[in-house]
């Protein structure tokens, strides 16, 4: 009897797992993927508008800037998680901070 009971409980757990797989669950990776998708869309639109308006378009520049910001933010987030996985290694942290500050300052100065 115990074996039948264990088998039925296992079957119920497997059925519950299968039903959960069909549901949409947002996690960190899926959110990053969505943001990356939006970023490449902005860059593609920017390139199209540059072609259509013969390199003279404020709208194209706006989409380009949004795409760049999204790309920079994604890179900064992913680099942070990589540096964090290295533990408390001071050289990696210092390099990360220098790189991020450089990107932010130079991007703001070139807008």
URDACOR-V21058 format. One record per pair of residues at least 4 apart in sequence whose ideal C-beta (glycine too) atoms are under 8 Angstrom apart, sorted by sequence separation. I is the first residue (numbers start at 1). J is the second residue. D is the distance in Angstrom with one decimal. If there is no record, write none. Layout:
# URDACOR-V21058
i:I j:J d:D
i:I j:J d:D
This chain:
# URDACOR-V21058
i:1 j:5 d:6.3
i:2 j:6 d:6.2
i:3 j:7 d:6.3
i:4 j:8 d:6.3
i:5 j:9 d:6.4
i:6 j:10 d:6.3
i:7 j:11 d:6.3
i:8 j:12 d:6.5
i:9 j:13 d:6.5
i:10 j:14 d:6.3
i:11 j:15 d:6.3
i:12 j:16 d:6.3
i:13 j:17 d:6.4
i:14 j:18 d:6.4
i:15 j:19 d:6.5
i:16 j:20 d:6.4
i:17 j:21 d:6.7
i:18 j:22 d:7.6
i:19 j:23 d:7.5
i:26 j:30 d:5.3
i:27 j:31 d:7.2
i:28 j:32 d:6.4
i:29 j:33 d:6.2
i:30 j:34 d:6.5
i:31 j:35 d:6.5
i:32 j:36 d:6.2
i:33 j:37 d:6.4
i:34 j:38 d:6.6
i:35 j:39 d:6.3
i:36 j:40 d:6.5
i:37 j:41 d:6.4
i:38 j:42 d:6.5
i:39 j:43 d:6.6
i:40 j:44 d:6.2
i:41 j:45 d:6.3
i:42 j:46 d:6.3
i:43 j:47 d:6.5
i:44 j:48 d:6.4
i:45 j:49 d:6.1
i:46 j:50 d:6.3
i:47 j:51 d:6.7
i:48 j:52 d:6.2
i:49 j:53 d:5.8
i:53 j:57 d:3.9
i:57 j:61 d:6.7
i:58 j:62 d:6.4
i:59 j:63 d:6.7
i:60 j:64 d:6.2
i:61 j:65 d:6.3
i:62 j:66 d:6.5
i:63 j:67 d:6.2
i:64 j:68 d:6.3
i:65 j:69 d:6.3
i:66 j:70 d:6.4
i:67 j:71 d:6.3
i:68 j:72 d:6.2
i:69 j:73 d:6.2
i:70 j:74 d:6.3
i:71 j:75 d:6.4
i:72 j:76 d:6.2
i:73 j:77 d:6.3
i:74 j:78 d:6.2
i:75 j:79 d:5.9
i:76 j:80 d:6.3
i:77 j:81 d:6.7
i:78 j:82 d:6.5
i:79 j:83 d:6.2
i:80 j:84 d:6.1
i:81 j:85 d:6.5
i:82 j:86 d:7.1
i:89 j:93 d:6.7
i:90 j:94 d:6.1
i:91 j:95 d:6.3
i:92 j:96 d:6.2
i:93 j:97 d:6.4
i:94 j:98 d:6.3
i:95 j:99 d:6.1
i:96 j:100 d:6.2
i:97 j:101 d:6.2
i:98 j:102 d:6.2
i:99 j:103 d:6.4
i:100 j:104 d:6.2
i:101 j:105 d:6.0
i:102 j:106 d:6.0
i:103 j:107 d:5.9
i:104 j:108 d:6.3
i:105 j:109 d:6.3
i:106 j:110 d:6.2
i:107 j:111 d:6.8
i:20 j:25 d:7.9
i:25 j:30 d:7.8
i:26 j:31 d:5.9
i:50 j:55 d:5.6
i:52 j:57 d:7.8
i:88 j:93 d:7.7
i:53 j:59 d:7.7
i:83 j:89 d:7.9
i:86 j:92 d:4.9
i:50 j:57 d:6.5
i:53 j:60 d:6.3
i:49 j:57 d:5.2
i:83 j:92 d:4.9
i:49 j:59 d:5.7
i:50 j:60 d:4.7
i:83 j:93 d:6.1
i:49 j:60 d:3.7
i:47 j:60 d:8.0
i:83 j:96 d:4.6
i:46 j:60 d:5.1
i:49 j:63 d:6.5
i:50 j:64 d:7.9
i:46 j:61 d:7.6
i:80 j:96 d:6.9
i:46 j:63 d:3.8
i:79 j:96 d:6.1
i:45 j:63 d:4.8
i:46 j:64 d:3.9
i:43 j:63 d:7.4
i:79 j:99 d:7.5
i:42 j:63 d:4.8
i:43 j:64 d:6.9
i:46 j:67 d:6.0
i:79 j:100 d:7.9
i:42 j:64 d:7.5
i:42 j:66 d:4.7
i:43 j:67 d:3.7
i:76 j:100 d:5.6
i:42 j:67 d:3.6
i:43 j:68 d:7.8
i:41 j:67 d:7.9
i:39 j:66 d:7.9
i:40 j:67 d:7.2
i:76 j:103 d:7.3
i:39 j:67 d:5.2
i:42 j:70 d:6.7
i:43 j:71 d:7.6
i:39 j:70 d:3.4
i:72 j:103 d:5.9
i:38 j:70 d:6.4
i:39 j:71 d:5.3
i:36 j:70 d:7.4
i:35 j:70 d:6.0
i:39 j:74 d:6.8
i:72 j:107 d:6.7
i:35 j:73 d:7.6
i:36 j:74 d:5.7
i:69 j:107 d:7.7
i:35 j:74 d:6.3
i:68 j:107 d:7.3
i:32 j:74 d:6.3
i:32 j:77 d:7.0
i:32 j:78 d:7.5
i:65 j:111 d:6.8
